Amino acid sequence: MEFTLPPDAPRFAARVAATPELQPSSARNRRIAHVDMDAFYASVELLRYPELRGLPVVIGGGRDAAPTQLDDGTRVFSRLQGYIGRGVVTTSTYEARAFGVFSAMGMMKAAALAPQAILLPVDFAAYRECSQRFKAAVASVTPSIEDRGIDEIYVDLTDLPDDSLVLASRIKQAVLDATGLTCSVGISPNKLLSKIASELDKPDGITLLQPGDLEKRIWPLPVAKVNGIGPKANAKLLGLGITTIAQLAQAAPDVLQQAFGLSYAQWLLQVAHGQDDRPVVTYSEPRSISRETTFERDLDVKRDRAELSRIFLQLCERLAGDLRRKGYAGRTVGIKLRFDDFRTVTRDLSLDTYVDGVTAIHSAAGQCLKRIPLDRRIRLLGVRVSSLKKTVEINVNALEDVGVQLRLC
């Protein structure tokens, strides 16, 4: 079948070739930092267990992986060797990564690669508390922060008078003083390049991308280093013989368009040329808040009914706590199930009122469960609340409604 380019394709190809001229002066003068904590979960654990520094450590075990303290005060740690189960690596120290053990890897595979690695349980409460201190420390340097997760943020440094290197050093020192941990900072004119830059000199690094560094430092990298090029797109690019960002930048627009469609092809060429005009968004409303867990073994609906009920209630309790801590309530409650054949099913229930309490969430989620045939064992269970609104707004509206009723009386 003959492929025909749309009328604007040649103009687009010419436009991306002129990278600096394409950017308005305000965009070229921006200074965006990406601040990324180094092996965050593992680093928090090393503060607790300093005797493990320099050793391969994997985070992802259950409570039974907690170390045992002997009478003389020494601690005995679990090893990955002989691990049996379906656990997944949450994170690992750089020493464990040297053996090929990375986040999201199955624990049994990690055990085969690094059997002598130390295994520690996940402690999300400790990580969240440390994350809050990390972000507060950066806010002491500049309040223009976009929260991107528990261990990373974007910071707009454009309007600050100090030199970029000075600002990066101040941020790193503030984080170290507040948490005892190191972070890596990448600074460039945009979020795309800064995120890549923060990875270039890890751990405890500062990377400033200057004019000309796109070709020298970014183009030689694999295309998978670009945030937004996932495994499927990466595989398709490899099929086209495109392995580096430089090759992507030099690719024919019509070839990319035929493989990916016009919109994604345009985006690929833009990012390959280091173009990204997204602003640092300092505030955004969450669309939903959820809690979910993957079981160590597939649970049978009948034989494991008591355990499933306990976990279900626990998820609802934690979700209600999250909502109240963040000041939200929602009108839609949903559940998520993943069965032993990896089929995932979701159900939602819209309510007449906003809810944030355990009882209401548990009841609505239970009604959702009744709409799913539970004919297979379950490997994942999740509960979520969406259609969110700030609790204070709900209370204000309720008071206004009462005032109207009183006036009518």
Summary of the structure (lengths in Angstrom):
residues: 409
radius of gyration: 25.0
end to end distance: 74.5
largest distance: 77.7
contacts: 1235
relative contact order: 0.10
helix: 44%
strand: 23%
